[in-house]
């Protein structure tokens, strides 16, 4: 795979758009097996800058997508005018809409959310091949339990394993399972909740202005205050300091 990246705070972020990303995954699915794709934003990029272990996790991905508008915006300002944002939820829908024969597995969230997700996806994409769905326990698994999960995923024949555990847990899970699962893992955070209808996405105009974080903050201020306001401020300071 020939990849063009832009280094942002020490992390190589893929320079791409949705069409290129879809082609990259579909055309290299065999090469990507056992690997993982991170969907990066300001929060994860700052965490990778501040935490060497998490930087290793992010840098170990096949590539890191620019989910956050500030990341693609940074790339455009630094010599890559065609760089566009590729969000996790949008990537999911773009791949679901393709009748490409790929099998999808969903790992994360709650049983209730997965049931809603399956219902909505089956209705909207009748051709979609869902290989399996698992809501893992909200605790650390034993080695035996973890191996059972891996065996279950591999037995399903899944090509793409969507991981919805939230950052940084999902990236660490994918890193720990590199070369253990037979498909490509993609961490999509709240993507399951969006498509199950549990969380509303920001209006299009807010997405275009890179204000989706503000919309999410208004929905869940207690949980997301530190993630967005503190991390976004630190990102701006780190970028300005360069």
C-alpha positions as semicolon CSV with decimal commas, in nm:
position;residue;x (nm);y (nm);z (nm)
1;X;0,000;0,000;0,000
2;X;0,128;0,343;-0,095
3;X;0,020;0,589;0,173
4;X;0,049;0,967;0,190
5;X;0,055;1,098;0,546
6;X;0,094;1,427;0,732
7;X;0,277;1,429;1,063
8;X;0,066;1,594;1,333
9;X;0,218;1,617;1,681
10;X;0,444;1,322;1,605
11;X;0,174;1,098;1,460
12;X;0,136;1,020;1,088
13;X;-0,223;1,091;0,983
14;X;-0,343;0,958;0,649
15;X;-0,406;1,217;0,378
16;X;-0,723;1,090;0,214
17;X;-1,094;1,131;0,143
18;X;-1,386;0,888;0,171
19;X;-1,356;0,746;-0,182
20;X;-0,982;0,684;-0,146
21;X;-1,033;0,525;0,195
22;X;-1,301;0,287;0,067
23;X;-1,078;0,186;-0,225
24;X;-0,780;0,144;0,007
25;X;-0,971;-0,097;0,231
26;X;-1,147;-0,293;-0,043
27;X;-0,844;-0,332;-0,267
28;X;-0,608;-0,427;0,017
29;X;-0,840;-0,636;0,236
30;X;-0,614;-0,942;0,220
31;X;-0,305;-0,740;0,307
32;X;-0,491;-0,573;0,595
33;X;-0,599;-0,896;0,765
34;X;-0,474;-0,912;1,121
35;X;-0,406;-0,538;1,125
36;X;-0,607;-0,245;1,258
37;X;-0,711;0,103;1,153
38;X;-0,737;0,391;1,400
39;X;-0,988;0,669;1,350
40;X;-0,804;0,968;1,492
41;X;-0,926;1,299;1,628
42;X;-0,786;1,581;1,841
43;X;-0,845;1,382;2,160
44;X;-0,657;1,069;2,046
45;X;-0,380;1,270;1,879
46;X;-0,309;1,470;2,195
47;X;-0,321;1,149;2,402
48;X;-0,068;0,991;2,166
49;X;0,154;1,299;2,201
50;X;0,141;1,288;2,583
51;X;0,149;0,910;2,640
52;X;0,437;0,713;2,481
53;X;0,255;0,381;2,524
54;X;-0,057;0,509;2,350
55;X;0,161;0,660;2,078
56;X;0,300;0,312;2,015
57;X;-0,055;0,181;1,985
58;X;-0,158;0,452;1,735
59;X;0,167;0,426;1,537
60;X;0,122;0,048;1,511
61;X;-0,195;0,086;1,303
62;X;-0,201;0,013;0,930
63;X;-0,300;0,380;0,909
64;X;-0,471;0,651;1,114
65;X;-0,770;0,824;0,956
66;X;-0,845;1,195;1,012
67;X;-1,183;1,173;1,184
68;X;-1,142;1,515;1,341
69;X;-1,186;1,819;1,118
70;X;-0,883;1,997;1,273
71;X;-0,661;1,708;1,156
72;X;-0,762;1,725;0,791
73;X;-0,753;2,105;0,819
74;X;-0,395;2,089;0,946
75;X;-0,300;1,866;0,652
76;X;-0,454;2,111;0,403
77;X;-0,254;2,398;0,554
78;X;0,068;2,197;0,533
79;X;0,085;2,103;0,168
80;X;-0,204;1,860;0,118
81;X;-0,493;2,065;-0,028
82;X;-0,708;1,759;-0,105
83;X;-0,707;1,622;0,252
84;X;-1,058;1,558;0,380
85;X;-1,215;1,438;0,701
86;X;-1,316;1,069;0,716
87;X;-1,528;0,999;1,025
88;X;-1,582;0,656;1,175
89;X;-1,964;0,664;1,150
90;X;-1,949;0,786;0,787
91;X;-1,694;0,520;0,696
92;X;-1,923;0,254;0,839
93;X;-2,217;0,364;0,625
94;X;-2,002;0,403;0,315
95;X;-1,878;0,045;0,346
96;X;-2,221;-0,093;0,440
97;X;-2,366;0,058;0,123
98;X;-2,116;-0,131;-0,094
99;X;-2,231;-0,469;-0,224
100;X;-1,874;-0,600;-0,211
101;X;-1,928;-0,934;-0,040
102;X;-1,735;-0,836;0,273
103;X;-1,854;-0,979;0,604
104;X;-1,886;-0,746;0,904
105;X;-1,847;-0,820;1,274
106;X;-1,941;-0,584;1,557
107;X;-1,751;-0,594;1,889
108;X;-1,854;-0,361;2,169
109;X;-2,142;-0,166;2,323
110;X;-2,446;-0,325;2,494
111;X;-2,676;-0,609;2,388
112;X;-2,962;-0,359;2,354
113;X;-2,760;-0,130;2,127
114;X;-2,643;-0,419;1,910
115;X;-3,001;-0,544;1,871
116;X;-3,114;-0,198;1,757
117;X;-2,812;-0,168;1,529
118;X;-2,881;-0,502;1,362
119;X;-3,247;-0,413;1,310
120;X;-3,169;-0,077;1,149
121;X;-2,880;-0,200;0,933
122;X;-3,072;-0,504;0,808
123;X;-3,360;-0,280;0,707
124;X;-3,143;-0,019;0,536
125;X;-2,886;-0,253;0,378
126;X;-3,054;-0,586;0,295
127;X;-2,739;-0,709;0,119
128;X;-2,517;-0,646;0,424
129;X;-2,349;-0,959;0,555
130;X;-2,337;-0,944;0,935
131;X;-2,102;-1,219;1,049
132;X;-2,167;-1,161;1,419
133;X;-2,220;-0,920;1,705
134;X;-2,078;-0,940;2,057
135;X;-2,120;-0,719;2,361
136;X;-1,817;-0,806;2,575
137;X;-1,835;-0,782;2,956
138;X;-1,757;-0,439;3,099
139;X;-1,447;-0,574;3,271
140;X;-1,112;-0,719;3,177
141;X;-1,146;-1,065;3,025
142;X;-0,946;-1,365;3,142
143;X;-0,703;-1,517;2,890
144;X;-0,947;-1,803;2,833
145;X;-1,243;-1,570;2,777
146;X;-1,039;-1,353;2,544
147;X;-0,928;-1,651;2,338
148;X;-1,290;-1,764;2,313
149;X;-1,380;-1,421;2,172
150;X;-1,096;-1,441;1,918
151;X;-1,200;-1,792;1,814
152;X;-1,560;-1,678;1,775
153;X;-1,462;-1,382;1,558
154;X;-1,235;-1,594;1,339
155;X;-1,491;-1,873;1,304
156;X;-1,742;-1,617;1,172
157;X;-1,531;-1,550;0,862
158;X;-1,547;-1,174;0,924
159;X;-1,348;-0,949;0,692
160;X;-1,399;-0,630;0,894
161;X;-1,429;-0,618;1,271
162;X;-1,584;-0,292;1,387
163;X;-1,468;-0,217;1,742
164;X;-1,687;0,016;1,946
165;X;-1,523;0,035;2,288
166;X;-1,438;0,405;2,290
167;X;-1,092;0,562;2,297
168;X;-0,837;0,472;2,420
169;X;-0,977;0,129;2,514
170;X;-1,062;0,024;2,158
171;X;-0,720;0,113;2,017
172;X;-0,547;-0,076;2,298
173;X;-0,774;-0,376;2,235
174;X;-0,692;-0,374;1,863
175;X;-0,319;-0,342;1,935
176;X;-0,337;-0,641;2,171
177;X;-0,519;-0,848;1,908
178;X;-0,302;-0,760;1,610
179;X;-0,230;-1,075;1,405
180;X;-0,470;-1,273;1,624
181;X;-0,791;-1,202;1,433
182;X;-0,831;-1,286;1,066
183;X;-0,999;-0,963;0,958
184;X;-0,907;-0,596;0,973
185;X;-1,014;-0,415;1,291
186;X;-1,148;-0,060;1,277
187;X;-1,213;0,140;1,595
188;X;-1,522;0,358;1,560
189;X;-1,599;0,487;1,910
190;X;-1,965;0,587;1,934
191;X;-2,040;0,465;1,580
192;X;-2,262;0,182;1,709
193;X;-2,470;0,426;1,915
194;X;-2,509;0,667;1,624
195;X;-2,640;0,405;1,386
196;X;-2,856;0,237;1,650
197;X;-3,023;0,573;1,706
198;X;-2,903;0,619;2,066
199;X;-2,710;0,937;1,987
200;X;-2,795;1,205;1,734
201;X;-2,520;1,334;1,509
202;X;-2,456;1,704;1,476
203;X;-2,629;1,890;1,191
204;X;-2,436;1,900;0,864
205;X;-2,339;2,265;0,904
206;X;-2,178;2,193;1,243
207;X;-1,986;1,898;1,096
208;X;-1,854;2,117;0,814
209;X;-1,736;2,378;1,065
210;X;-1,561;2,109;1,277
211;X;-1,808;2,170;1,560
212;X;-1,938;1,815;1,601
213;X;-1,744;1,796;1,928
214;X;-1,948;2,089;2,062
215;X;-2,275;1,916;1,971
216;X;-2,165;1,599;2,152
217;X;-2,048;1,805;2,450
218;X;-2,393;1,962;2,481
219;X;-2,548;1,614;2,478
220;X;-2,322;1,471;2,750
221;X;-2,132;1,757;2,921
222;X;-2,045;1,572;3,241
223;X;-1,864;1,288;3,067
224;X;-1,714;1,481;2,775
225;X;-1,611;1,813;2,933
226;X;-1,251;1,716;2,999
227;X;-1,213;1,526;2,671
228;X;-1,321;1,813;2,451
229;X;-1,255;2,146;2,620
230;X;-0,931;2,054;2,796
231;X;-0,790;1,840;2,513
232;X;-0,894;2,083;2,239
233;X;-0,727;2,371;2,423
234;X;-0,409;2,168;2,466
235;X;-0,412;2,074;2,097
236;X;-0,431;2,439;1,993
237;X;-0,147;2,527;2,230
238;X;0,074;2,242;2,102
239;X;0,008;2,329;1,737
240;X;0,072;2,700;1,795
241;X;0,396;2,622;1,980
242;X;0,543;2,434;1,681
